[in-house]
Each structure stands twice: as structure tokens, then as C-alpha cells.
Amino acid sequence: MLSCNYLVTLVKLATDLWQTFGVPPEKATHALLPLLKGTLRNIENVGIPNCLTGPIARGDAGTIKKHIKKLEKVSPEILGLTASWA
């Protein structure tokens, strides 16, 4: 229950964020599906935490901080979910 329902919640938060730059939820979901499917494949094939990609996997703190600063402006209500990433 936690894994599936929380995944749905995270996708909902992502599609809500996309709405802030004019992308409707259905289009945002469609656009995110390849990324989500790739993440699930990576979890299956290489496991956790090796499945991580992008600035998290690279340890790119500068990019992560930029993302957090942007979220502070655009969607501060989700920062509680991301605070442990920084």
C-alpha cells in the first residue's frame, strides 16, 4: 500500500508542478511516464540505491540546491518532501 499509493501521490505532485508552467495534468502524466517506467526498470535491474540517476547519483549538490530554490518560489508546500535530499 505505501509504495503504490505514495508513488501515485508523488506523480500527482509532479503533475501539479507542471501545471505551474502551463502543462495540463494529462499531458504532464503522459510526459512523465517514460521517466517513471525507466525508474521502475532501474529498480528492478540494478536495485536501490544504484537505480538513482541525475544530480542525486552524481552528488551534484549545486544543481540540487538550485532545484530546491526554484521549488521554494513555485511550490513551497512540497519542500517538506524534498528537504532530506539536500
CORSUL-V340273 format. One record per helix or strand. SS is the DSSP state (A for helix, B for strand). FROM is the first residue (numbers start at 0). TO is the last residue. If there is no record, write none. Layout:
ss=SS from=FROM to=TO
ss=SS from=FROM to=TO
//
This chain:
ss=A from=1 to=18
ss=A from=24 to=45
ss=A from=53 to=57
ss=A from=60 to=73
ss=A from=75 to=84
//
